[in-house]
Amino acid sequence: MLDLPSFVADPALIRADAHVGGQWQGAARRFAVTDPATGQTIAQVARLDADAARAAVAVAQAAFHDWAWRLPQDRAAILQRWFHLVQDAREDLARIMTAEQGKPLSEARGEIDYAASFIEFYAEEARRPNIESVTSHLATAEMELWREPVGVAALVTPWNFPCAMITRKAAAALAAGCTVVVHPSAETPLSALALAELAQRAGFPPGVFNVVTGDAPEIVGAWCQDARVRALSFTGSTRVGKLLYRQSSDTVKRLVLELGGHAPFIVFAEADLDQALDEAIKAKFATSGQDCLGANRFLVERPVYDAFCKGFAARTRALTLGPGTEDRDLGPLMNEAAIAKQEEHVADALARGARLLTGGRRDPQGPLFYQPTVLADVPRDALIFHEETFGPVAAIAPFDDEAEAVAIANATEYGLVAYLHSQDPRRIYRLSRALEFGMVAVNRTKVTGAPIPFGGMKQSGLAREGSRHGLEAFTDIKYVCRDWSQS
């Protein structure tokens, strides 16, 4: 069994209680957090209930006025201290993440860097929501627009990026002047609680940054019904996003929904094939495929189809699989449901005529390890061409012309990201316009970061996270019109 406190340099980062109002709050009920590589329990975390969730909102509401009225540079200074503390704790935070989430240590370290970048970015943005003047259309009147924080923001985060999804949301909300209540996934709460410990050290006043652990339906359901919660930001499945959308309607909350993806990876004959193959591996197998940005459908122009299939299968066979602590290329999947989905999609595709090029089964290392898998000749009616796999299974199919590629790519309810490989600038322009996705990556995989607006079209979500646009959901515009004729 992994002794988590001895696995890190700063054992005080290992917290198993919720963090509300600047205090660590336990509960009579607890839930187990397990290492997905071994199935062993590594912590027993406080299971708060709906009453505690509402109490956390009350604490955040009480802290809101003072936080909102602080000088922006004061909020920025606290965010900067949090950023430096996260940077300094990089290795420990990565080890905590690997222990509860399973991703390889190198990927976990990369996520901590990514998470810290949002805090740094919004520490700078905190100074910038200035008053905007408007040219008056009324004689004897002057006009201004003020951006003001909306109030308490509820942030609901997933297990696949347990640090970065918190900082991307929380740093924006805190910079805007909101107070926050955070609900991390019950599968990966330790990363959130470690961030809360560092936030407390950074000097956030009590009640400004709160982490409430427990069952999502109970806690988040209470927040959806609570009129004091003025904004709700959620990252997770489209199914759950729709549910939260409905539950939030009675209180007319500001919503940020970052939902599912079903990314096409399109390769044209004129593409640099070696580059496309290298990027295809990154787009499919990062985070063991458990990424809403993960490529799900590989569409390859027929003249280079066989070469792509051969090269992709060879590169996939070379990938290593093992516990995240051993820092292999892929780690375990998060739970049995994830494994079952891989098996379902592979069996369905093969039954419909697809060819298995490599993988296609559980790995003997443990019940949550699934071999990186490549399927060729996948028909368009296969489940994997219509559902997000969220795992290490790649589905490849040929196309004959540009119009067909666009039609297949857009034939989905999702619209988060599309990957395009071509050396023809005119084709790149046409497809960048034609693809119905919020983000288009051309001849590369990594496109995200703190300065860019992350988000999708269609049922992949609402609003944007990151960039200056990430502040919009957490602020209201107040219009002030002053008459000066009597002055």
N, C-alpha and C positions, 0 to 999 in steps of 0.2 A: 504493500500500500504506500502511495506517495505521501510523505510527511511534508505537507505544503509549507509550514513555517520554516523548515530547514532548507527548503528549496529556493528561498529568496534571502537577500541580504538584509532587508528591512521587514522583519516579521509583523510590525505594526500595520503594514499594508493589508494583512490578511484579516478581514472583518467578516463576521457572520451575522451581524445585526443590522437592521435598517438605520438610516441616518435622517433624522427629522428634527428640525429646529436647532441644529448644532449639537444634538445629543445622539448617542447610539441607543437604539430602541430594540429591545428583544421582544420575544413573543412566546407564549406557552407552546404554540405549535411550531414545528420546524419542518423543513423539507431538505432532502438530500441533494447535494451536488456531486456528480460523479465524473471521473476521468473516462472519456469515451474510448480511450485506447485500452483500458483495462477493465472498465465497468466498476471499479472500486470507488467507494465514497470518499471524498476529500474534504467535505464540510457539511455541516447542518445549519441551514440559514433560516432566519426568522421569517415565519409565514404570517404577515400582517393581514388584517381583514378589511372589509369595506368601511367600518367605523374608523379604523386607523388611517385609511386612505383619505377620508373626509377630514380627519383631524390634521393631516399633513397639509391639505389645501388651506385650512384655516391658518396654520402657521405661516405658510407662504403668503397668504393674503395679508396677514398682519405685518409681514416684513416688506411688502411691496412698496408702500408709499416712500419709505426712507431710501430704499434702493433706487427707485425710479427718479427721485429728486436729487440723488448724488450727482456731483459734477461728472460729466462723461469721462474726464481724464482720471477720476478716482476709480471708476469701474474698470477702466483700461488698465490701471496699475495692478489691480487685484488679478485680472485675467492674465497679465504678463507674469505675475508671480506663479500663478497656476501652471502656465506654459513651462516655465523653467523647472518647476518641481516635477512635472510629468517627464520632461526631458531627462532630468537627473535620475528618475526612477525607471528609465526605459527598460533595463534588463529585468528588473523585478516584475514590472507590469506585463512584459512579454511572457515571463515564466508562469505567472498566474493565468494568463489567457490560454497558454498551451495546455496547462493542467486541466482547465474546465472546458475548453472548446476543442482541443485536439490538433489545431493547426500547427505545422512545423514552426520551430522557434524562429527561423529566419523570416517567415511570413508574419509571425507575431511581432517581431521587432519592427518590421516595415509598417505594420498597422499602428504601432505606438507613434512612430514618426508622423504618420498620416493624421492620427488623432491630435497630436500636439500642434500640427500646422493649422488646424481650425481655431484653436485657442489663440495662437499668435495672430492669425489673420483678423479675428473679430476683436482682439484687443486694440488693434489699429482702427478698425471700423467703428469702434465705440465712440470715437471722437468726432465722427463725420455726419451724423444725421442732423444737419444744420437746418435752421429756419430758411425757407425758400420764399422769396418775394414774388408776387404776381403783378403783372402790369394791370392796373385798374381799368375796368370798363365803366366805372361809375365816377362821376364828378364828385370831388370833395371826399373821396374814400381811398384809403390805402389798405392793402391786402397782404396777408402772410399765410403760409402753410407750415404747420408744425407737425413733426413726427413724434408721437407719444407712445410709450409701451402699452400694450393691450391689457396687461395684468398677469395673472398666474398662468403659466404655460405647462401643460402636461406633456411629457416626452416618453414615448413608448418605443423601446429599442429591441432589436433581434439578437439572436445568439451567434450569428455568423461573423459580425464585426462588433464585438461587445464593448470596445472602447471608442472607436471612431464614430459610431453612430450616436453615441452620447455627446461627444464633444462637438460634432457638426451641428447638432440641434442646440445643446445647452449654451455653447459659446455665443451663438447668434442671439438667443433669447436673453442671456445675461447682458450682453453688450447693448441690447436695445433698452434695457431697464426692466425687463420682466424678472419675476422670481419663478423657480421651476420646481416641479415634482416629477421625478424620474421613476419609471418602472422598467427595470431590465428584465430580460428573459429569465425565467426560473432555471434555465439550463446553464446560464452564464452570469450569475449575479456578482461573483467575486470581483470581476473587473470593474463593475460600476461602483462597488463599495470601496475599492482601492482609490478610484478617482475621487470619491467623496472625502476620503481621508486626506488626500492631497489638496482638495478644494478648501477643506477646513484649515489646513496649514497655510494656505495662500491668504487667508483672511476674509473669506466671504462671511458676511454677517449671518448669525443664526436665522434659519428660515428661508434663505435665498436659494440654496442648493440642497434639495432633499431627495433621498433615494428610498423608495418604498418597495420592499420585496414581498413576494407572495404569489397568489394565483392571479393571472391576468384577468379572467372574466370578472372576478370580484373587485379588484382594485380599479382597473380601467373602466369597468362598467360604472362604478361610483363616480369617477371623474367625468365621464360622458354626461351624466345626469346633473352634475354640479354646475350651476350657473356662475359660480366664482371662477371656474376654469374657463378662461377666455380663448385659449388657443390649444389645439391638440396636434402634436406632430408624431406620426407613426411610420415606422419602417417595418414591413413584413409582407405577408401574402395579400393578394388582391381579395381573396375571400374574406379575410378578417378586416381589411381596409373598408370594404363595403359595409360590413357590420358596424364598424365605428362611425362611418359616415351617417348611417341611419340613427344610431344611438345619440349622436351629437346634434341632430337636427332640432330638437326641442329647445336647446339652449343657443342655437345659431353660433357655434364656435367658429373661429378661424381654423382652417384645417390645412395641414401639410401631410400628404399621403405619398410615401415612396413605396410603391407596391411591386408586383412581380415583373419579371422580364422574360423574354423568349427570343434572345438575340440571334439574328442571322449573321453568318460570317460568309461573305460573298467574295469569291475569287474568280477574276476574269483571266482569260488566256494570256493577256499581255502583262500580267502581274509578275513581280519578282517572286518566283515560286519558293525559293529557299527562305526569303523573308516572310512570305505568307505562312509557310509551315512553322517557322519559329514562333510567329505571333499567334498562330492557331493553338499551339500547345499552351501558351500563356492564357489565351482567352478561354480555354476550356478547363484547365486543370488547376488554376489558382484556387486556393481555399478548398482544395479537393472537389472543385466544381460547385461548391455551395455558395454561390455568389449570384445576385440578381443581374449582374453584368456578364455572367458567364455565357459564352457562345453555346447555343443549343442546336442550331441547324446550320450545317456547313453546306453551302451551295457553291458548286464548282463548275465552271464552264467546261463543256465536254472535251475539247482538245487537250486539256491538262488534267482531266478528271482521274485517270488511272495513275498518273505520276503523283498527284496529290494524295490519293488514297494510300499508295505504297509508302510514300515518305511520311505521312502522318502516322500510320500504323507503326513504322519503324521507330519514330521518335517516341511514340507512346510506350512501346515495349521497353524503352531504355529508362523510363521513369522509375524511381524507387518509391516504395510504399512502406510505412512503418509509423511507430509512435512519434508524436510531435517532438518529444524530448530528444529523439535521435536525429531530428532535423532532416528527414527525408523529403522527397519532392511532394508527396501526398501523405496526409494523415488519415485517421478514421473519419467516418461520417458521424453526424451528431447523435442519431438515434435509430432505432429499429425501423421506424416509419420511412426514414430516408433510404435505408437499404431496400425495403420492400418496393419502393418506387422505382429504384434502378432495375430490380428484377422484373417488375411488371413491364417497364418500357422495353427492356431488352427482349423479353419473351414475346411481347406483342409485335415488335418489329421483325423478329425472325419468323414468326408465324405468317407474316404478310410478305415474306420474300426477301428481306434484307440479308446481307452477308455479314458474319462476324469475322472481323479481321484480327482482333486481339481482345483479351480480357473476357468479360461477360459472366463473371461469377464472383462470389465472395472469396476473400483471401483467407488462408488458414491462420493468419496472425491474430485474428480475433473476430468476434461476431459483428463488429461495426466497420470492418475493413472491406472495401469493395475494389476490385482490380480496375485500373483505368482501362476503358473499353472503347473500341471503335467499331461502328457499324457502317457498312457501305450499302449503296443501292436502296436506301430507305424510302419506301413509298410515302406519298403525301398524305395518305389516310392513316398512317401509323400514329399512335398516341404521342410519341416523342416529337412529332411535328406539330402538335397542337397543345401540348402541356409543357410546363417548365419542369425539367428533370431534376435540377438542383443537385447534381452529383456528377461523378466522373465518367459519364457516358456521352460519346460524341456520335452524332448521326450525320452521314454524308449522303448527298444526292446530286445528280448532275442537272445542268440546265443548258439550253441551246442558244438563247439570245437574251439581250438586256431586258426586254419587256417581260419575259418569263421570270427572270431573276427578281425583278421588282415585285411582280405579282405574288410569287411564293413568299418573299420576305415580308410583304405587308399583310399576308393572309393570317392575321393573328389579332386577338383582342389587346395584346400588349404592344407597347411602343416606347421602351426605355432606351436601348442602345442598339445600333447596327454597326457591323464591322465591314469595311469595304477595302478590297485590294485590287488596284489597277494602276497602270502607268499612263493612262490616257487622261489628260486634264479635262477634256470635254466630257468624257464619261463620268469622271469624278464629280464634276459640277452637276450633271444631270441627275445622277443617283443621289447626291447629297440633298437635292431638292425633292426628289420623288419618294425617298424612303420616309415612312411615317413614324419617325422615332425622335425622341427628344434630344438624343446625342448621336452623332455619326463619327466613328473613328476611321480615318483613312490611312491605310498602310502602317497602322500601329495598333496596339492594344491599350496601353496605359493612357488615359485621357483625363482622369479625374484629378481633383486637387482643390484646395481651399478657394482659389480665385474664380472657379468656374461654377455656373449654375447647374447643379445636378438635379435631374428629374426627367419624367417621361411624358408621353402623350397617351391618349386613349385610356385604357384601364391600368396603365402603369403608374397613375398617380395624379396628384394635384400639387401645384406650386413648385418651388425650387429650393434646394438647400445649397449652402456654400455661396460664395461671391456676395456682392452687396445685395443681390436679390434675396438672399437668405434672411435678411432682416425684415423683409416686407410683411411676412406672416405674423411677426411679433410686434408690429407697430400699426397704429391708426393715424390717419392724416386728419388733423384739425385745421379748419379754415377759419381765420379771424379777419373780419372786415371792420375797420375803424373809421368813423367819420371824423374829419378834422375841420369841418366848416365852422364849428363853434369855438375852436381853440384860440 
